[in-house]
Amino acid sequence: MYSHILVCTDGSKLSHKAIKTAARLARSLGARLTGAYVGAPYIAPIYSEGMIYAANVTRAQYDKAVQRAAHKALDEVSAMAKAAGVSAGTATITAATPWQGILRAAQAKKCDLIVMASHGRRGLAGLLLGSETVKVLTHSKVPVLVCR
């Protein structure tokens, strides 16, 4: 059915549920698992007439912080995959929006299923905050399993 599952994580408790679900599903299907963490790109300081945006961190400091957060989040994927007896890899992606990074990772890794969490916001909160999960569902060419 599925041979390569991409599980998305941001290191949150909600992502933990998606990782657990993906690892169990991969084990039952004999599939591989790839954990994906999407970090935002560094925004360089901007100096122009009437406006100054000066970052409090350098690009190197920012990249180091993103890598640290990615390793922490992706270590959980590796640990759960190992506990489930599943072959796993990880990917750290830089993208302006998480949903685009997720889809790029799924395509690059040739995944045939994406597993991700959703807060399940409805109404005005869902409209105002948007949803990366909804954007992945809308634009993905591969099936998406949403954990809540």
BADRENMAR-886948 format. One line per 8 residues: number of its first residue (from 1); their letters; for each residue x, y, z of N, C-alpha, C, CB. Coordinates in nm, 4 decimals, decimal comma. Glycine has a CB too. Layout:
N
NUM) a) X:Y:Z:X:Y:Z:X:Y:Z:X:Y:Z  ...
! end
This chain:
148
1) myshilvc) 0,0818:-0,1185:0,0000:0,0000:0,0000:0,0000:0,0869:0,1259:0,0000:-0,0935:-0,0008:0,1201  0,1573:0,1536:0,1097:0,2508:0,2661:0,1165:0,3883:0,2105:0,1497:0,2055:0,3728:0,2228  0,4898:0,2626:0,0828:0,6246:0,2102:0,1060:0,7191:0,3126:0,1667:0,6825:0,1599:-0,0230  0,6836:0,4417:0,1598:0,7696:0,5458:0,2154:0,6821:0,6577:0,2708:0,8684:0,6006:0,1080  0,6848:0,6735:0,4031:0,5994:0,7686:0,4722:0,6805:0,8881:0,5201:0,5286:0,7015:0,5901  0,6317:1,0072:0,4897:0,6918:1,1304:0,5403:0,6099:1,1759:0,6595:0,6981:1,2417:0,4299  0,6755:1,1943:0,7740:0,6054:1,2459:0,8920:0,6653:1,3826:0,9248:0,6174:1,1467:1,0151  0,5767:1,4801:0,9408:0,6180:1,6180:0,9647:0,6191:1,6462:1,1140:0,5248:1,7169:0,8917
9) tdgsklsh) 0,7210:1,7186:1,1594:0,7293:1,7523:1,3001:0,7819:1,8935:1,3197:0,8176:1,6529:1,3730  0,7296:1,9564:1,4236:0,7831:2,0858:1,4658:0,8326:2,0759:1,6098:0,6756:2,1974:1,4523  0,8330:1,9535:1,6624:0,8802:1,9307:1,7978:0,7728:1,9462:1,9042:0,9915:2,0234:1,8271  0,6499:1,9709:1,8639:0,5415:1,9918:1,9603:0,4827:1,8594:2,0090:0,4313:2,0776:1,8978  0,4002:1,8691:2,1142:0,3309:1,7500:2,1649:0,2367:1,6941:2,0588:0,2522:1,7833:2,2938  0,1764:1,7819:1,9836:0,0850:1,7388:1,8783:0,1598:1,6598:1,7713:0,0142:1,8599:1,8155  0,2798:1,7027:1,7382:0,3619:1,6295:1,6409:0,3989:1,4918:1,6931:0,4890:1,7083:1,6075  0,4153:1,4814:1,8246:0,4483:1,3526:1,8867:0,3445:1,2471:1,8485:0,4564:1,3667:2,0408
17) kaiktaar) 0,2188:1,2856:1,8499:0,1111:1,1921:1,8143:0,1229:1,1496:1,6678:-0,0273:1,2563:1,8402  0,1549:1,2434:1,5800:0,1709:1,2112:1,4380:0,2894:1,1174:1,4165:0,1895:1,3397:1,3554  0,3989:1,1408:1,4881:0,5176:1,0557:1,4755:0,4859:0,9141:1,5228:0,6361:1,1144:1,5565  0,4189:0,9044:1,6359:0,3812:0,7733:1,6896:0,2919:0,6979:1,5909:0,3091:0,7891:1,8252  0,1949:0,7686:1,5345:0,1039:0,7079:1,4363:0,1805:0,6632:1,3122:-0,0074:0,8072:1,3969  0,2686:0,7485:1,2622:0,3460:0,7168:1,1415:0,4374:0,5972:1,1641:0,4289:0,8380:1,0977  0,5012:0,5904:1,2803:0,5917:0,4786:1,3101:0,5142:0,3470:1,3182:0,6674:0,5041:1,4427  0,3996:0,3492:1,3817:0,3183:0,2277:1,3921:0,2653:0,1844:1,2549:0,2010:0,2502:1,4893
25) larslgar) 0,2235:0,2818:1,1751:0,1750:0,2509:1,0409:0,2872:0,1953:0,9544:0,1146:0,3756:0,9755  0,4047:0,2562:0,9621:0,5203:0,2085:0,8849:0,5552:0,0656:0,9238:0,6421:0,3006:0,9066  0,5517:0,0370:1,0528:0,5805:-0,0993:1,0991:0,4798:-0,1983:1,0429:0,5799:-0,1055:1,2524  0,3517:-0,1631:1,0476:0,2486:-0,2571:1,0012:0,2522:-0,2770:0,8497:0,1106:-0,2078:1,0427  0,3012:-0,1770:0,7766:0,3072:-0,1867:0,6301:0,4439:-0,2292:0,5772:0,2698:-0,0545:0,5691  0,5425:-0,2336:0,6654:0,6785:-0,2623:0,6203:0,7362:-0,1465:0,5395:0,6806:-0,3902:0,5370  0,6961:-0,0253:0,5740:0,7385:0,0940:0,4995:0,8568:0,1632:0,5671:0,6215:0,1924:0,4858  0,9247:0,2467:0,4894:1,0294:0,3338:0,5434:0,9639:0,4603:0,5969:1,1370:0,3681:0,4347
33) ltgayvga) 1,0355:0,5296:0,6858:0,9844:0,6513:0,7460:1,0886:0,7620:0,7305:0,9490:0,6286:0,8955  1,0434:0,8803:0,6927:1,1316:0,9963:0,6886:1,0667:1,1069:0,7698:1,1591:1,0426:0,5416  1,1416:1,1588:0,8661:1,0951:1,2719:0,9460:1,1356:1,4009:0,8776:1,1518:1,2660:1,0899  1,0459:1,4986:0,8734:1,0750:1,6268:0,8090:1,0514:1,7421:0,9053:0,9890:1,6447:0,6833  1,1487:1,8317:0,9102:1,1387:1,9545:0,9893:1,1600:2,0702:0,8935:1,2435:1,9576:1,1080  1,0676:2,1646:0,8936:1,0787:2,2808:0,8050:1,1110:2,4042:0,8874:0,9479:2,3021:0,7239  1,2223:2,4675:0,8537:1,2628:2,5910:0,9201:1,2475:2,7089:0,8255:1,4078:2,5811:0,9700  1,2164:2,8227:0,8831:1,2029:2,9451:0,8028:1,3410:2,9959:0,7619:1,1260:3,0549:0,8817
41) pyiapiys) 1,3503:3,0569:0,6458:1,4792:3,1119:0,6029:1,5191:3,2328:0,6871:1,4736:3,1510:0,4549  1,6467:3,2592:0,6934:1,6994:3,3755:0,7635:1,6594:3,5020:0,6881:1,8538:3,3664:0,7782  1,6167:3,6014:0,7618:1,5830:3,7295:0,7001:1,6950:3,8274:0,7321:1,4442:3,7834:0,7504  1,7639:3,8705:0,6288:1,8771:3,9611:0,6458:1,8295:4,0987:0,6894:1,9578:3,9717:0,5160  1,9143:4,1711:0,7626:1,8776:4,3080:0,8009:1,8493:4,3933:0,6773:1,9896:4,3724:0,8851  1,7525:4,4837:0,6930:1,7141:4,5715:0,5829:1,7369:4,7160:0,6258:1,5654:4,5482:0,5411  1,8050:4,7885:0,5421:1,8278:4,9296:0,5680:1,7787:5,0071:0,4466:1,9788:4,9593:0,5977  1,6834:5,0927:0,4684:1,6366:5,1778:0,3596:1,5875:5,3086:0,4198:1,5239:5,1077:0,2767
49) egmiyaan) 1,5569:5,4007:0,3352:1,5104:5,5306:0,3821:1,3836:5,5156:0,4655:1,4853:5,6246:0,2637  1,3906:5,5623:0,5866:1,2733:5,5589:0,6730:1,2475:5,4261:0,7406:1,1550:5,5957:0,5953  1,3302:5,3255:0,7157:1,3052:5,1947:0,7765:1,4360:5,1230:0,8054:1,2169:5,1086:0,6853  1,4435:5,0685:0,9232:1,5594:4,9870:0,9585:1,5073:4,8615:1,0271:1,6602:5,0655:1,0509  1,5490:4,7489:0,9765:1,5212:4,6214:1,0428:1,6575:4,5592:1,0689:1,4271:4,5257:0,9549  1,6936:4,5521:1,1929:1,8230:4,4940:1,2273:1,7992:4,3675:1,3088:1,9116:4,5956:1,3062  1,8448:4,2581:1,2580:1,8285:4,1297:1,3267:1,9154:4,1270:1,4515:1,8646:4,0116:1,2329  1,8636:4,0652:1,5566:1,9405:4,0515:1,6800:2,0392:3,9367:1,6729:1,8477:4,0317:1,7976
57) vtraqydk) 2,0297:3,8572:1,5682:2,1192:3,7424:1,5532:2,1815:3,7433:1,4137:2,0429:3,6094:1,5781  2,2987:3,6873:1,4059:2,3643:3,6747:1,2757:2,3066:3,5542:1,2033:2,5187:3,6612:1,2913  2,3383:3,5440:1,0764:2,2919:3,4285:0,9989:2,3459:3,2980:1,0581:2,3351:3,4418:0,8511  2,4713:3,2984:1,0991:2,5316:3,1777:1,1575:2,4599:3,1385:1,2863:2,6819:3,1999:1,1852  2,4278:3,2369:1,3703:2,3565:3,2081:1,4948:2,2166:3,1539:1,4652:2,3473:3,3350:1,5825  2,1507:3,2143:1,3674:2,0169:3,1707:1,3297:2,0196:3,0275:1,2762:1,9574:3,2657:1,2249  2,1114:3,0004:1,1848:2,1225:2,8657:1,1271:2,1512:2,7623:1,2356:2,2333:2,8618:1,0198  2,2347:2,7981:1,3312:2,2678:2,7061:1,4405:2,1437:2,6776:1,5264:2,3816:2,7648:1,5282
65) avqraahk) 2,0644:2,7806:1,5538:1,9426:2,7637:1,6331:1,8409:2,6761:1,5603:1,8808:2,9001:1,6653  1,8262:2,6963:1,4288:1,7334:2,6143:1,3501:1,7796:2,4690:1,3498:1,7222:2,6676:1,2049  1,9087:2,4470:1,3302:1,9615:2,3102:1,3299:1,9413:2,2428:1,4653:2,1106:2,3106:1,2933  1,9604:2,3184:1,5728:1,9407:2,2639:1,7072:1,7942:2,2213:1,7257:1,9813:2,3688:1,8152  1,6999:2,3075:1,6847:1,5571:2,2754:1,6960:1,5217:2,1559:1,6074:1,4707:2,3978:1,6575  1,5779:2,1521:1,4872:1,5516:2,0410:1,3950:1,6023:1,9098:1,4528:1,6172:2,0673:1,2583  1,7249:1,9100:1,5045:1,7798:1,7863:1,5617:1,6953:1,7366:1,6783:1,9241:1,8084:1,6079  1,6521:1,8288:1,7629:1,5695:1,7898:1,8771:1,4389:1,7258:1,8294:1,5397:1,9120:1,9667
73) aldevsam) 1,3737:1,7880:1,7324:1,2464:1,7355:1,6814:1,2663:1,6045:1,6064:1,1793:1,8382:1,5897  1,3713:1,5971:1,5252:1,3925:1,4784:1,4417:1,4503:1,3607:1,5197:1,4844:1,5123:1,3267  1,5164:1,3887:1,6327:1,5641:1,2797:1,7173:1,4483:1,1951:1,7676:1,6440:1,3346:1,8353  1,3343:1,2604:1,7903:1,2148:1,1872:1,8341:1,1664:1,0925:1,7243:1,1021:1,2855:1,8731  1,1732:1,1358:1,5999:1,1341:1,0495:1,4881:1,2254:0,9284:1,4833:1,1390:1,1265:1,3536  1,3557:0,9523:1,4917:1,4525:0,8419:1,4877:1,4310:0,7442:1,6026:1,5953:0,8963:1,4923  1,4072:0,7970:1,7221:1,3877:0,7108:1,8393:1,2601:0,6268:1,8265:1,3818:0,7958:1,9673  1,1509:0,6879:1,7834:1,0251:0,6124:1,7695:1,0337:0,5102:1,6571:0,9077:0,7081:1,7436
81) akaagvsa) 1,1026:0,5455:1,5505:1,1198:0,4503:1,4403:1,2028:0,3314:1,4861:1,1864:0,5185:1,3187  1,3084:0,3596:1,5588:1,3942:0,2514:1,6098:1,3157:0,1604:1,7035:1,5173:0,3093:1,6830  1,2368:0,2202:1,7917:1,1548:0,1423:1,8850:1,0527:0,0564:1,8114:1,0833:0,2352:1,9831  1,0059:0,1050:1,6968:0,9072:0,0299:1,6182:0,9735:-0,0682:1,5216:0,8180:0,1262:1,5404  1,1071:-0,0638:1,5133:1,1782:-0,1525:1,4220:1,1639:-0,1099:1,2765:1,1285:-0,2937:1,4386  1,1555:0,0217:1,2547:1,1335:0,0768:1,1216:1,2576:0,1508:1,0737:1,0118:0,1705:1,1212  1,2899:0,1345:0,9461:1,3995:0,2085:0,8847:1,3577:0,3545:0,8706:1,4382:0,1476:0,7462  1,4440:0,4470:0,9159:1,4059:0,5886:0,9124:1,5215:0,6792:0,8745:1,3511:0,6307:1,0464
89) gtatitaa) 1,4850:0,7900:0,8151:1,5786:0,8961:0,7831:1,5153:1,0280:0,8228:1,6167:0,8950:0,6323  1,5916:1,1356:0,8090:1,5391:1,2669:0,8446:1,5768:1,3684:0,7377:1,5919:1,3116:0,9826  1,5021:1,4774:0,7358:1,5297:1,5857:0,6418:1,4956:1,7186:0,7076:1,4494:1,5673:0,5099  1,5882:1,8134:0,6966:1,5630:1,9494:0,7419:1,5520:2,0357:0,6179:1,6758:2,0011:0,8386  1,4405:2,1045:0,6052:1,4111:2,1832:0,4860:1,3974:2,3296:0,5252:1,2822:2,1325:0,4158  1,4471:2,4167:0,4416:1,4267:2,5599:0,4603:1,3246:2,6061:0,3576:1,5611:2,6395:0,4466  1,2184:2,6682:0,4063:1,1126:2,7161:0,3159:1,0412:2,8340:0,3802:1,0109:2,6024:0,2825  0,9944:2,9247:0,2974:0,9234:3,0424:0,3466:0,7940:3,0033:0,4173:0,8933:3,1381:0,2313
97) tpwqgilr) 0,7301:2,8971:0,3696:0,6095:2,8471:0,4346:0,6248:2,6973:0,4571:0,4826:2,8781:0,3497  0,5852:2,6487:0,5751:0,6016:2,5064:0,6052:0,5363:2,4140:0,5035:0,5456:2,4773:0,7402  0,4161:2,4467:0,4564:0,3468:2,3562:0,3644:0,4260:2,3358:0,2361:0,2079:2,4100:0,3313  0,4905:2,4390:0,1858:0,5709:2,4239:0,0646:0,6931:2,3361:0,0910:0,6148:2,5615:0,0119  0,7549:2,3529:0,2069:0,8689:2,2693:0,2430:0,8304:2,1232:0,2577:0,9310:2,3187:0,3714  0,7146:2,0989:0,3156:0,6655:1,9615:0,3331:0,6441:1,8951:0,1976:0,5340:1,9602:0,4145  0,5786:1,9659:0,1080:0,5529:1,9090:-0,0250:0,6819:1,8878:-0,1026:0,4592:1,9997:-0,1045  0,7763:1,9810:-0,0890:0,9059:1,9649:-0,1551:0,9798:1,8427:-0,1017:0,9917:2,0906:-0,1360
105) aaqakkcd) 0,9747:1,8233:0,0299:1,0407:1,7077:0,0913:0,9761:1,5775:0,0460:1,0361:1,7180:0,2443  0,8441:1,5733:0,0419:0,7738:1,4522:-0,0018:0,8116:1,4163:-0,1443:0,6221:1,4708:0,0092  0,8220:1,5161:-0,2288:0,8586:1,4911:-0,3689:1,0049:1,4476:-0,3804:0,8341:1,6174:-0,4543  1,0936:1,5179:-0,3118:1,2370:1,4868:-0,3198:1,2687:1,3472:-0,2659:1,3176:1,5911:-0,2426  1,1995:1,3078:-0,1596:1,2237:1,1765:-0,0974:1,1383:1,0657:-0,1594:1,1960:1,1841:0,0524  1,0529:1,1023:-0,2555:0,9642:1,0059:-0,3225:0,8732:0,9329:-0,2224:1,0478:0,9033:-0,4014  0,8132:1,0108:-0,1340:0,7209:0,9548:-0,0349:0,5829:0,9364:-0,0973:0,7122:1,0461:0,0902  0,5142:0,8322:-0,0550:0,3814:0,8072:-0,1098:0,2700:0,8297:-0,0069:0,3740:0,6656:-0,1630
113) livmashg) 0,3060:0,8817:0,1115:0,2091:0,9205:0,2127:0,2727:1,0267:0,3011:0,1623:0,7978:0,2966  0,1949:1,1285:0,3375:0,2386:1,2318:0,4314:0,1533:1,2176:0,5565:0,2265:1,3767:0,3693  0,2178:1,2125:0,6727:0,1468:1,2086:0,8002:0,1816:1,3366:0,8752:0,1844:1,0803:0,8842  0,0781:1,4070:0,9199:0,1019:1,5308:0,9940:-0,0092:1,5561:1,0939:0,1143:1,6493:0,8983  0,0192:1,6441:1,1884:-0,0775:1,6783:1,2920:-0,1562:1,8020:1,2515:-0,0071:1,7012:1,4267  -0,2694:1,8194:1,3184:-0,3509:1,9388:1,2980:-0,4101:1,9800:1,4315:-0,4630:1,9137:1,1927  -0,4144:2,1099:1,4554:-0,4771:2,1616:1,5769:-0,6284:2,1496:1,5695:-0,4371:2,3071:1,6000  -0,6808:2,1417:1,4484:-0,8251:2,1285:1,4317:-0,9012:2,2555:1,4624:-0,8759:2,0191:1,5183
121) rrglagll) -0,8356:2,3692:1,4413:-0,9051:2,4965:1,4654:-1,0195:2,5129:1,3669:-0,8074:2,6159:1,4542  -1,1280:2,5673:1,4173:-1,2462:2,5892:1,3339:-1,2869:2,7364:1,3408:-1,3637:2,4975:1,3789  -1,3771:2,7708:1,2561:-1,4356:2,9037:1,2600:-1,3351:3,0144:1,2373:-1,5031:2,9247:1,3901  -1,3505:3,1226:1,3127:-1,2671:3,2407:1,2956:-1,1206:3,2121:1,3250:-1,3164:3,3522:1,3848  -1,0920:3,1324:1,4284:-0,9530:3,0997:1,4610:-0,8851:3,0283:1,3446:-0,9466:3,0125:1,5872  -0,9556:2,9337:1,2838:-0,9006:2,8625:1,1689:-0,8797:2,9538:1,0502:-0,9910:2,7486:1,1300  -0,9723:3,0458:1,0309:-0,9637:3,1393:0,9190:-0,8496:3,2377:0,9385:-1,0952:3,2145:0,9022  -0,8367:3,2941:1,0580:-0,7340:3,3947:1,0847:-0,5944:3,3348:1,0931:-0,7654:3,4675:1,2132
129) lgsetvkv) -0,5816:3,2219:1,1588:-0,4509:3,1610:1,1773:-0,4074:3,0807:1,0558:-0,4519:3,0726:1,2991  -0,5013:3,0398:0,9738:-0,4663:2,9565:0,8593:-0,4273:2,8181:0,9072:-0,3519:3,0198:0,7778  -0,3957:2,7329:0,8163:-0,3570:2,5983:0,8547:-0,2607:2,5414:0,7525:-0,4799:2,5080:0,8690  -0,1427:2,5081:0,8007:-0,0451:2,4450:0,7120:-0,0979:2,3104:0,6653:0,0912:2,4281:0,7829  -0,1712:2,2421:0,7529:-0,2276:2,1119:0,7179:-0,3267:2,1250:0,6025:-0,2963:2,0486:0,8399  -0,4127:2,2243:0,6090:-0,5100:2,2450:0,5017:-0,4374:2,2759:0,3711:-0,6081:2,3596:0,5378  -0,3317:2,3540:0,3782:-0,2567:2,3879:0,2570:-0,1892:2,2645:0,1983:-0,1520:2,4961:0,2871  -0,1365:2,1768:0,2846:-0,0772:2,0520:0,2351:-0,1863:1,9667:0,1717:-0,0062:1,9739:0,3501
137) lthskvpv) -0,3000:1,9536:0,2389:-0,4114:1,8751:0,1840:-0,4560:1,9288:0,0486:-0,5297:1,8750:0,2815  -0,4598:2,0589:0,0356:-0,5067:2,1228:-0,0875:-0,4105:2,1038:-0,2039:-0,5283:2,2703:-0,0640  -0,2818:2,1090:-0,1763:-0,1823:2,1086:-0,2838:-0,1094:1,9759:-0,3049:-0,0820:2,2136:-0,2566  -0,1243:1,8805:-0,2156:-0,0495:1,7553:-0,2247:-0,1010:1,6641:-0,3354:-0,0550:1,6826:-0,0927  -0,0075:1,6002:-0,4016:-0,0431:1,5014:-0,5034:-0,0395:1,3598:-0,4464:0,0516:1,5122:-0,6236  0,0067:1,3474:-0,3208:0,0073:1,2172:-0,2539:-0,0904:1,2237:-0,1368:0,1519:1,1783:-0,2051  -0,1408:1,1096:-0,0912:-0,2345:1,1084:0,0204:-0,1739:1,1694:0,1466:-0,2800:0,9663:0,0485  -0,2606:1,2285:0,2294:-0,2192:1,2906:0,3559:-0,3050:1,2322:0,4674:-0,2327:1,4475:0,3506
145) lvcr) -0,2389:1,1838:0,5714:-0,3077:1,1327:0,6905:-0,2927:1,2389:0,7989:-0,2489:0,9924:0,7375  -0,4040:1,2898:0,8494:-0,4029:1,3960:0,9493:-0,4358:1,3384:1,0870:-0,5033:1,5074:0,9116  -0,3503:1,3677:1,1841:-0,3695:1,3214:1,3219:-0,4124:1,4382:1,4077:-0,2401:1,2568:1,3785  -0,5155:1,4139:1,4875:-0,5636:1,5201:1,5793:-0,5703:1,4690:1,7195:-0,7013:1,5723:1,5372
! end
